[in-house]
Amino acid sequence: MGSNSSKALLRIFVSSTDHVKHELLSVIHSYKFWEVSDKVPVVIEIVDEEEKIRKFYEIIRPQLESMRYGCLVTIEKIEVLLSKSGKSRK
């Protein structure tokens, strides 16, 4: 992430039972059988340059608008304090 570009946070609030093109939007695995099929809220967060975030949103907007039970999408400008890559395991 470059230090000169404006950063933004895109949040998409959906349900674990929402579908996009007949596929579940999010699959949640649990060791408890009854939790697998429960409807639970899901928040997807993406941090990147604001211009990239807005372009990405325009690409996915038609799918979000067609969701049967609705969703909420927010964007906010943020200040990244630390962005550190971890060491890969070999």
Phi and psi restraints in degrees (value plus and minus 20) as a CYANA .aco file:
   2 GLY   PHI     -94.7   -54.7
   2 GLY   PSI     128.0   168.0
   3 SER   PHI    -100.7   -60.7
   3 SER   PSI     -36.3     3.7
   4 ASN   PHI    -106.8   -66.8
   4 ASN   PSI     -41.2    -1.2
   5 SER   PHI    -108.2   -68.2
   5 SER   PSI     127.1   167.1
   6 SER   PHI     -93.3   -53.3
   6 SER   PSI     110.5   150.5
   7 LYS   PHI    -118.6   -78.6
   7 LYS   PSI     129.5   169.5
   8 ALA   PHI    -159.5  -119.5
   8 ALA   PSI     136.8   176.8
   9 LEU   PHI    -137.0   -97.0
   9 LEU   PSI     101.6   141.6
  10 LEU   PHI    -122.5   -82.5
  10 LEU   PSI     107.2   147.2
  11 ARG   PHI    -139.4   -99.4
  11 ARG   PSI     112.2   152.2
  12 ILE   PHI    -142.1  -102.1
  12 ILE   PSI      96.8   136.8
  13 PHE   PHI    -120.1   -80.1
  13 PHE   PSI      97.2   137.2
  14 VAL   PHI    -158.2  -118.2
  14 VAL   PSI    -195.7  -155.7
  15 SER   PHI    -131.4   -91.4
  15 SER   PSI     131.8   171.8
  16 SER   PHI     -84.5   -44.5
  16 SER   PSI     -35.3     4.7
  17 THR   PHI    -119.2   -79.2
  17 THR   PSI     -17.9    22.1
  18 ASP   PHI     -90.1   -50.1
  18 ASP   PSI     128.4   168.4
  19 HIS   PHI    -139.5   -99.5
  19 HIS   PSI     125.8   165.8
  20 VAL   PHI    -147.4  -107.4
  20 VAL   PSI     100.6   140.6
  21 LYS   PHI      32.5    72.5
  21 LYS   PSI      28.0    68.0
  22 HIS   PHI      45.5    85.5
  22 HIS   PSI      -5.9    34.1
  23 GLU   PHI    -136.3   -96.3
  23 GLU   PSI     122.6   162.6
  24 LEU   PHI     -80.6   -40.6
  24 LEU   PSI     115.1   155.1
  25 LEU   PHI     -88.4   -48.4
  25 LEU   PSI     -58.4   -18.4
  26 SER   PHI    -162.3  -122.3
  26 SER   PSI     112.9   152.9
  27 VAL   PHI    -126.2   -86.2
  27 VAL   PSI     102.8   142.8
  28 ILE   PHI    -130.8   -90.8
  28 ILE   PSI     104.0   144.0
  29 HIS   PHI    -119.2   -79.2
  29 HIS   PSI     120.3   160.3
  30 SER   PHI    -166.5  -126.5
  30 SER   PSI     132.7   172.7
  31 TYR   PHI     -99.1   -59.1
  31 TYR   PSI     -32.0     8.0
  32 LYS   PHI    -120.1   -80.1
  32 LYS   PSI      99.9   139.9
  33 PHE   PHI     -74.9   -34.9
  33 PHE   PSI     -65.1   -25.1
  34 TRP   PHI     -89.3   -49.3
  34 TRP   PSI     -40.3    -0.3
  35 GLU   PHI     -98.0   -58.0
  35 GLU   PSI     -42.3    -2.3
  36 VAL   PHI     -83.4   -43.4
  36 VAL   PSI     -59.4   -19.4
  37 SER   PHI    -116.3   -76.3
  37 SER   PSI     -23.1    16.9
  38 ASP   PHI     -88.2   -48.2
  38 ASP   PSI     127.5   167.5
  39 LYS   PHI    -103.7   -63.7
  39 LYS   PSI      97.5   137.5
  40 VAL   PHI    -148.6  -108.6
  40 VAL   PSI     128.9   168.9
  41 PRO   PHI     -90.5   -50.5
  41 PRO   PSI     124.8   164.8
  42 VAL   PHI    -149.4  -109.4
  42 VAL   PSI     113.6   153.6
  43 VAL   PHI    -138.3   -98.3
  43 VAL   PSI     103.2   143.2
  44 ILE   PHI    -123.3   -83.3
  44 ILE   PSI     105.0   145.0
  45 GLU   PHI    -140.1  -100.1
  45 GLU   PSI     114.0   154.0
  46 ILE   PHI    -151.6  -111.6
  46 ILE   PSI     109.0   149.0
  47 VAL   PHI    -134.7   -94.7
  47 VAL   PSI     108.4   148.4
  48 ASP   PHI    -187.0  -147.0
  48 ASP   PSI    -193.1  -153.1
  49 GLU   PHI     -84.0   -44.0
  49 GLU   PSI     121.0   161.0
  50 GLU   PHI     -76.5   -36.5
  50 GLU   PSI     -61.1   -21.1
  51 GLU   PHI     -81.7   -41.7
  51 GLU   PSI     -61.8   -21.8
  52 LYS   PHI     -86.6   -46.6
  52 LYS   PSI     -59.8   -19.8
  53 ILE   PHI     -81.5   -41.5
  53 ILE   PSI     -66.0   -26.0
  54 ARG   PHI     -86.1   -46.1
  54 ARG   PSI     -59.1   -19.1
  55 LYS   PHI     -84.7   -44.7
  55 LYS   PSI     -63.0   -23.0
  56 PHE   PHI     -81.3   -41.3
  56 PHE   PSI     -63.4   -23.4
  57 TYR   PHI     -80.3   -40.3
  57 TYR   PSI     -61.7   -21.7
  58 GLU   PHI     -82.4   -42.4
  58 GLU   PSI     -52.1   -12.1
  59 ILE   PHI     -90.1   -50.1
  59 ILE   PSI     -62.3   -22.3
  60 ILE   PHI    -110.3   -70.3
  60 ILE   PSI     -29.6    10.4
  61 ARG   PHI     -74.0   -34.0
  61 ARG   PSI     -64.8   -24.8
  62 PRO   PHI     -78.9   -38.9
  62 PRO   PSI     -58.7   -18.7
  63 GLN   PHI     -87.7   -47.7
  63 GLN   PSI     -60.1   -20.1
  64 LEU   PHI     -87.3   -47.3
  64 LEU   PSI     -60.2   -20.2
  65 GLU   PHI     -86.9   -46.9
  65 GLU   PSI     -45.2    -5.2
  66 SER   PHI    -109.7   -69.7
  66 SER   PSI     -20.3    19.7
  67 MET   PHI     -85.2   -45.2
  67 MET   PSI     110.3   150.3
  68 ARG   PHI     -80.2   -40.2
  68 ARG   PSI     -62.6   -22.6
  69 TYR   PHI    -122.6   -82.6
  69 TYR   PSI     -11.1    28.9
  70 GLY   PHI      64.3   104.3
  70 GLY   PSI     152.1   192.1
  71 CYS   PHI    -182.4  -142.4
  71 CYS   PSI     155.8   195.8
  72 LEU   PHI    -153.0  -113.0
  72 LEU   PSI     112.7   152.7
  73 VAL   PHI    -146.5  -106.5
  73 VAL   PSI     110.3   150.3
  74 THR   PHI    -148.3  -108.3
  74 THR   PSI     137.6   177.6
  75 ILE   PHI    -159.2  -119.2
  75 ILE   PSI     120.6   160.6
  76 GLU   PHI    -166.0  -126.0
  76 GLU   PSI     127.0   167.0
  77 LYS   PHI     -94.9   -54.9
  77 LYS   PSI     120.1   160.1
  78 ILE   PHI    -153.5  -113.5
  78 ILE   PSI     144.8   184.8
  79 GLU   PHI    -134.9   -94.9
  79 GLU   PSI      98.2   138.2
  80 VAL   PHI    -102.8   -62.8
  80 VAL   PSI     100.3   140.3
  81 LEU   PHI    -107.1   -67.1
  81 LEU   PSI     -53.6   -13.6
  82 LEU   PHI    -171.8  -131.8
  82 LEU   PSI     114.1   154.1
  83 SER   PHI    -157.2  -117.2
  83 SER   PSI      78.8   118.8
  84 LYS   PHI    -142.8  -102.8
  84 LYS   PSI     107.3   147.3
  85 SER   PHI    -101.0   -61.0
  85 SER   PSI     124.1   164.1
  86 GLY   PHI    -107.1   -67.1
  86 GLY   PSI     147.5   187.5
  87 LYS   PHI    -101.5   -61.5
  87 LYS   PSI     120.5   160.5
  88 SER   PHI     -99.8   -59.8
  88 SER   PSI     128.8   168.8
  89 ARG   PHI    -107.4   -67.4
  89 ARG   PSI     120.7   160.7
